[in-house]
Amino acid sequence: MSQSSVTAQDAGAQETGTVTGAAAVAEGGAGAQAVPADTLAASGRPSPVSLTALRGGLAYNELVTMFRRWRNIALLASLALIPIALGIAIKLTTAHRGGGGFIEQVSNNGLFLVFTALTLTLPIFLPLAIGVVAGDAVSGEANQGTLRYLLVAPVGRNRLLAVKGGALVVFCLVASFTVAVSAFVVGLILFPTGNVTLLSGDTISFGAALVKALLITVLVAASLLGLAAIGLFVSTLTDTPIAAMAVTVGLTVLSGILQSIPQLSAIQPWLFTDQWTSFADLLRDPVYTPNIIHNLLIQGLYVAVFGSAAWARLTSRDVLA
């Protein structure tokens, strides 16, 4: 079935009253009607939503939908709880002492709880959250029957994909800052603060260290963009969100396994997980930048490749739901 046949089917849907007034919307007229409330209610989207509003505020609607879903709220809440549990565990079990590792430094300076929490959540918990949201991006719409309505509005496939990708970037930032802010607050409450001793042995002020913590959090979010792009592409391949989520998270696990096999050293620099912990180099003076730059380039490469693949798939697929 060609894309033109999908358009014909969409037109048929208008004739039968499934979506009314789409032609008026396309012409910028005032005759647009609301998408059926029962359809949107079943999808968990705000209802009623007019097609005109859907077209004009797609990015806003996408972000509102993303952060109003109970599943996503639960994911962010779980990420916030991890630093709390970690801080309490360190407070109860670790005496004040020196050391080069993040955990050993937490008891001496609460700001290190931010670095520790990000280090512990990056291999599993943050990718799990991103994989779930990215895997649901397009396949969730198709599964709930709202993808066709979005395209009839008309939104346009290119714009829809851009909005989905932009929302994933926002979620990567929100997820990373959820961990960092929670860890920062817990660190201030449970542990002393003051000048920070870097991994290189140099000492900087608390304010300067706070700026580094901010940069590290942004870098962690950027490290997740390659995974988000993979998840967005996988999401265009299926109408089953759980399958897309499982594949996305599974690829993260696979990449981590490949990373641990010495015999595969030739391909490891090309894995999207290769330099995930390069943010630690920001805690050196001077900052060691090669690994950070390599990480950003790899993430950019994955975004370009899988973003293009997602575009090619979405613009050529038959939308039946």
Buried (B, 14 or more C-beta within 10 A) or exposed (E): EEEEEBBEBBEEBBEEEBBBBBBBBBEEEEEBBBBBEEBBEEBBBEBEBBBBBBBEEBBEBBBEBBBEBEEBEEBBEBBBEBBBEBBEEBBEEBEEEEEEEBBBBBBBBBBBBBBBBBBBBBBEBBBBBBBBBBBBBBBBBBBBBBBBBBBBBBBBBEBBBBBBBEBBBBBBBBBBBBBBBBBBBBBBEBBEBEEBBBBEEEEBEEEEBBEBBBBBBBBBBBBBBBBBBBBBBBBBBBBBBBBBBBBBBEBBBEBBEBBEEEEEEEEBEEBBBBBBBBBBBBBBEEEBEEBBEBBBEBBBBBBEBBBEBBBEBBBEBEBEE
